[in-house]
Amino acid sequence: MIRSELLTGVLPVAPTIFTADEELDLPGLRRVCDYLVDAGVAGICILANYSEQFSLSDEERRAVLQTTMEQVAGRVPVCVTTSHFSARMAADRCREAAERGADLVMMMPPFFGASLRVGAPGVIDYFERVADGLQIPIMIQDAPMSPTALPAELIVELATKIAGIRYAKIEVPQTAAKIAALSRYPDVLPGIFDGEEAVTLIPDLQSGAVGTMSSVLAVRELTSIMAHWTAGGQDRAEQEWEALLPLLHYENRQCGLAAAKAVLAAGGVIADGRTRTPYPQLAPATRDTLISMARKRDLFALRWAA
């Protein structure tokens, strides 16, 4: 029986923390988990693209999963990204996540590189194989990294045919329009989230999104925006989002996944904001501008460890 309680709100992607010599920093990951819980997030997503999952070994993935589940200890739901080109490998990852206590899994459609893609019948077969016997919900991730097309009609067909698919993360061009198309089918796909650092959050909420999967950069602030929105304070939510938007745009367009780590390190949440080679470190001027913008907005990430 698939768990039925719907997850909504801010579900950020937790970064994987490394030491200065690029080893896993599991104590740092534990601090990130505590910071996120204290920020009031609805849940935590791990091992996603913004977690640098593409730089981790299978053993390191297991260490991140185990450490997160231990530290979160049921305080909020945990979403585990289990994407893999092989349906068999993806299914194995999903089962392991479920066995370790994950509340849901997130998966991109099968692809490899820029040209190895799968047609609609293959995508349906893939998700049917992965979902078979899985007792936790699946979130489909529709992201530009994948060349495998996921038109709205295919996502709806997947959710209609496969009971375990209850969520979708939409982070492609014209996100709001795609969310609006998907939100016409709440009975089969009730949990629609946006991504892309929440740069289009208000239009996406207006189109039917129930939450956002941002980075961990400004989660307390985004949680406040979501709280106002769900309580009927749309004008207040929009005002707070517009005040935050320049920072979110800077993160999205100038920094990428390194932004959140840089701010967490500046705030003392983690010891080092390093990304794993060959992913580029932030240029000093870029980092300085990012931290200045964060300080002007008095981010919770800069105050939590004080």
Beta strands, then each sheet from edge to edge (+ up, - down):
strand 1: 9-10
strand 2: 44-46
strand 3: 78-81
strand 4: 104-107
strand 5: 138-142
strand 6: 165-170
strand 7: 191-194
strand 8: 211-212
sheet 1: 1+ 8+ 7+ 6+ 5+ 4+ 3+ 2+
end
